[in-house]
Amino acid sequence: MDTKLSQFIQHALTSQPISGTSLIISLYGDALHHRGGEVWLGSLTNLLEPMGFTDRFVRTSVFRLQKEGWLDAEKIGRRSYYRISERGQNQFRHAESKIYQSEQPDWDGKWDLLLLETADKEEKARLKKELSWLGFGQLNTSLMAAPSSAQGDIPTLLNELNASEQVIYFRADYPYSRSEKNLKQLVADSWSLQQVAEHYHHFITLFRPLALLLKELTDEQISPEHSFQLRLLLIHFYRRIVLKDPQLPDELLPAQWEGQIAKHLCTNIYQRVELAATRYISERCETTVGELPQPTTLYFKRFGGALKEIAA
């Protein structure tokens, strides 16, 4: 059975190219964000080398993340420590609300519309990119839209994007059901739902055999090292899809949306390996003050609070 898990891990690693910066963002966001957000560079190498990622791979990746503003570095003697920056914290909070949510929020039928008409060309391009990442779709060259429940406090969001002066914000109703078919087609095109669905299908195809294999195994048959590696790969592959998913209300999605299947699959596998993976990380990570802190309460609210808290 241990061999089968090793084979699955190798298969997952070779199923598509893995960016070092993206993988380490997955590691920080999943394993370290609610545990102080800081770790010794050598600890990252200790975690990733058994998966085939070299010390040079890790060093190059964290250096790039520092340059891009995701991480801050601190050197103590000959050791370098990397912690999540303030900018990184904001990005991780936005990402976490999508990755680990248990159910879609209810929709009141209203839309948030953002008109970018007054922004210059460069600023408009920046805002479209940022807003698309946050779940907005582009209805035309200057109009971005999202179901109202998806974004919450829009004025605060615009302030965080330094866009309060350039963007005109409207909230709109959709009272005319006769054009619902055309609306769904517009939504599918504006949010590229077919492409997102294909990514979810590949995720399900890759990880469903793992879910079946884990059902056959006892906890003792799954090593802590494999638990960590499986959890990291699971979240890394899932994160890359779900952050491109606008997570629209069910009323706007195609029938039999595979995003729901992928979410349940991810939740079940994560629950199965999470506890052993967390302990493995604790044993192999070091911070500027010693041991990695235990996860905060927010960590255990992931996937609707389905995780087991570690006994003291």
C-alpha positions in Angstrom: 0.0 0.0 0.0 2.9 2.3 0.8 4.2 1.6 -2.7 0.8 2.6 -4.2 0.9 5.9 -2.4 4.4 6.5 -3.6 3.3 5.7 -7.2 0.4 8.1 -6.9 2.6 10.9 -5.7 5.1 10.4 -8.5 2.2 10.3 -11.0 0.8 13.5 -9.7 4.2 15.2 -9.7 4.6 14.4 -13.4 1.1 15.0 -14.5 1.7 18.6 -15.2 4.6 21.1 -14.8 4.9 22.5 -11.2 6.2 26.0 -10.7 8.4 26.4 -7.6 6.9 29.8 -6.6 3.4 28.4 -7.0 4.1 25.3 -5.0 5.7 27.3 -2.2 2.7 29.7 -2.1 0.5 26.6 -1.7 2.8 25.4 1.1 2.7 28.7 3.0 -1.0 29.2 2.4 -2.0 25.7 3.5 0.5 24.8 6.2 2.0 28.1 7.6 -0.5 30.9 7.2 -2.3 30.1 10.5 0.9 29.0 12.2 2.8 32.3 12.4 3.6 32.4 8.7 7.4 32.1 9.2 9.8 29.3 8.7 13.6 28.6 8.3 14.7 28.1 4.7 16.2 24.8 5.6 12.8 23.6 6.9 11.3 24.2 3.4 14.1 22.2 1.9 13.5 19.4 4.4 9.9 19.3 3.5 10.3 19.4 -0.3 13.5 17.4 -1.0 11.8 14.0 -0.5 9.4 15.0 -3.3 12.4 15.6 -5.6 12.7 19.3 -5.3 16.3 20.4 -4.7 17.7 22.9 -2.3 18.5 25.2 -5.3 14.9 24.9 -6.5 13.6 26.0 -3.1 16.1 28.9 -2.7 15.4 30.2 -6.1 11.7 30.1 -5.5 11.6 31.9 -2.2 14.0 34.5 -3.5 11.6 35.2 -6.3 8.6 35.4 -3.9 10.6 37.9 -1.8 11.2 40.0 -4.9 7.5 39.9 -5.8 6.5 41.0 -2.3 4.9 37.7 -1.1 7.6 37.1 1.6 9.9 39.1 3.9 13.3 37.7 4.8 15.3 37.8 8.0 18.8 36.6 8.4 20.1 35.4 11.8 23.7 34.3 11.7 23.9 32.1 8.6 20.3 31.1 8.6 17.6 32.8 6.5 14.0 32.9 7.6 11.0 33.8 5.4 7.7 35.1 6.6 4.5 36.0 4.8 4.5 39.8 4.1 1.6 42.1 4.7 0.8 42.0 1.0 1.0 38.2 1.1 -1.3 38.1 4.1 -4.0 40.0 2.2 -3.6 37.7 -0.8 -3.8 34.5 1.4 -6.9 35.8 3.1 -8.7 36.3 -0.2 -7.6 32.9 -1.5 -8.5 31.0 1.7 -12.1 32.3 1.6 -12.4 30.5 -1.7 -10.3 27.4 -1.3 -11.6 26.1 2.1 -15.3 27.3 2.0 -17.7 24.4 2.6 -20.8 25.7 0.7 -21.7 28.4 -1.8 -23.2 31.5 -0.1 -26.9 32.2 -0.8 -27.6 34.7 -3.6 -30.1 37.5 -3.3 -30.4 37.8 -7.1 -28.6 41.2 -7.2 -25.4 42.1 -9.1 -22.4 44.3 -8.2 -21.4 46.2 -11.3 -18.1 48.1 -11.6 -17.7 50.6 -14.4 -14.1 51.3 -15.3 -14.8 53.9 -18.0 -12.9 56.7 -16.3 -9.7 54.7 -15.6 -6.8 55.1 -18.0 -5.6 52.2 -20.2 -2.9 50.9 -17.9 -5.0 51.2 -14.8 -8.0 49.6 -16.5 -5.8 46.6 -17.4 -4.6 46.3 -13.8 -8.1 46.4 -12.3 -9.5 43.9 -14.8 -6.8 41.4 -13.8 -7.3 42.0 -10.0 -11.0 41.9 -10.3 -11.0 38.8 -12.4 -8.9 37.0 -9.8 -11.5 38.1 -7.2 -14.4 36.5 -9.2 -15.6 39.4 -11.4 -16.5 38.7 -15.0 -16.0 41.1 -17.9 -19.4 42.0 -19.5 -17.8 44.5 -22.0 -14.6 46.5 -22.3 -15.4 48.7 -19.3 -17.9 46.8 -17.2 -17.1 44.1 -14.6 -19.8 42.2 -12.8 -20.3 39.7 -9.9 -23.3 38.2 -8.1 -23.7 40.5 -5.0 -23.2 37.8 -2.4 -19.8 36.8 -3.8 -17.8 39.9 -2.8 -19.3 41.3 0.3 -18.1 44.9 1.1 -17.3 46.4 -2.3 -16.2 49.8 -1.1 -13.6 48.2 1.1 -12.5 46.0 -1.8 -12.1 49.0 -4.0 -10.1 50.8 -1.3 -7.8 47.8 -1.0 -7.3 48.0 -4.8 -6.6 51.7 -4.7 -9.5 52.1 -7.1 -12.1 54.1 -5.1 -11.8 57.2 -7.3 -11.5 55.5 -10.7 -14.4 53.0 -10.4 -18.1 53.7 -10.4 -20.0 51.1 -8.4 -23.6 50.1 -9.1 -25.9 47.4 -7.5 -28.4 46.0 -9.9 -31.5 43.7 -9.8 -32.4 41.1 -12.4 -36.2 41.0 -12.4 -36.8 39.7 -16.0 -36.8 35.9 -16.1 -37.7 35.6 -19.8 -34.0 36.3 -20.8 -32.6 33.8 -18.3 -31.2 31.5 -21.0 -29.3 34.4 -22.6 -28.0 35.5 -19.2 -26.6 32.0 -18.5 -24.9 32.0 -21.9 -23.4 35.4 -21.2 -22.2 34.2 -17.7 -20.7 31.1 -19.2 -18.8 33.1 -21.8 -17.8 36.0 -19.5 -16.4 33.7 -16.8 -15.0 31.0 -19.2 -17.0 28.3 -17.4 -16.2 25.6 -20.0 -12.5 26.0 -19.4 -12.9 25.9 -15.6 -15.1 22.8 -15.9 -12.4 21.0 -17.9 -9.8 21.8 -15.2 -12.1 20.4 -12.5 -12.6 17.3 -14.6 -8.9 16.7 -14.8 -8.6 17.2 -11.0 -11.3 14.7 -10.3 -9.8 12.2 -12.7 -6.4 12.6 -11.0 -7.5 12.4 -7.3 -10.5 10.1 -7.3 -8.3 7.0 -7.4 -6.4 8.4 -4.4 -9.7 8.8 -2.4 -10.6 5.1 -3.2 -7.1 4.0 -2.2 -7.2 5.9 1.1 -10.5 4.1 2.0 -8.6 0.8 1.9 -5.8 2.0 4.3 -5.7 2.3 8.1 -4.0 5.4 9.6 -0.9 3.2 10.4 -0.5 2.3 6.7 -0.2 6.0 5.7 3.2 7.5 6.7 3.3 11.0 8.0 5.6 12.0 5.2 3.1 10.7 2.6 0.3 12.5 4.4 2.1 15.8 4.1 3.0 15.2 0.4 -0.6 14.2 -0.5 -2.1 17.2 1.3 0.3 19.6 -0.4 -0.3 18.2 -3.9 -4.0 18.1 -3.3 -4.2 21.8 -2.2 -1.7 22.9 -4.9 -3.7 21.3 -7.7 -7.1 22.4 -6.3 -5.9 25.9 -5.5 -4.8 26.5 -9.1 -8.3 25.7 -10.3 -10.6 27.2 -7.6 -8.9 30.6 -7.7 -9.9 30.8 -11.4 -13.4 29.7 -10.5 -15.7 32.7 -10.0 -17.8 30.4 -7.7 -21.1 31.6 -9.0 -24.4 30.8 -7.3 -26.0 27.5 -8.3 -28.7 29.5 -10.2 -26.1 30.7 -12.7 -24.1 27.4 -13.2 -24.6 24.7 -15.8 -26.4 21.5 -14.6 -24.1 18.9 -12.9 -21.3 21.4 -12.2 -18.1 19.5 -11.5 -16.9 22.1 -9.2 -19.1 20.7 -6.5 -17.8 17.2 -7.0 -14.2 18.5 -6.9 -14.9 20.4 -3.7 -16.3 17.3 -1.9 -13.5 15.1 -3.2 -10.9 17.7 -2.0 -12.6 18.0 1.4 -12.7 14.2 2.0 -9.0 13.6 1.1 -7.9 16.6 3.1 -9.7 15.4 6.2 -8.2 12.0 5.8 -4.5 13.1 5.8 -4.6 16.5 7.6 -3.8 15.5 11.2 -0.7 13.3 10.3 0.4 16.0 7.9 0.1 18.8 10.5 2.2 16.8 13.0 4.8 16.0 10.3 5.1 19.8 9.5 5.4 20.5 13.3 8.3 18.1 13.6 10.3 19.5 10.6 9.8 23.2 10.7 11.7 25.8 12.7 11.1 29.5 13.2 13.2 32.3 14.6 11.9 31.5 18.1 12.1 27.7 17.8 9.1 25.4 17.2 6.3 26.2 14.8 3.2 27.5 16.7 0.1 25.3 16.8 -2.6 26.2 14.3 -5.0 29.0 15.3 -8.7 28.6 15.7 -9.3 29.9 12.2 -7.4 27.0 10.8 -9.9 24.5 12.2 -12.8 26.4 10.5 -11.6 25.2 7.1 -14.2 23.2 5.1 -17.0 24.2 7.5 -15.1 23.3 10.7 -14.6 19.7 9.7 -11.0 19.4 10.9 -10.0 17.8 14.2 -8.1 20.0 16.6 -4.7 18.6 17.8 -4.7 17.4 21.4 -2.4 19.4 23.6 
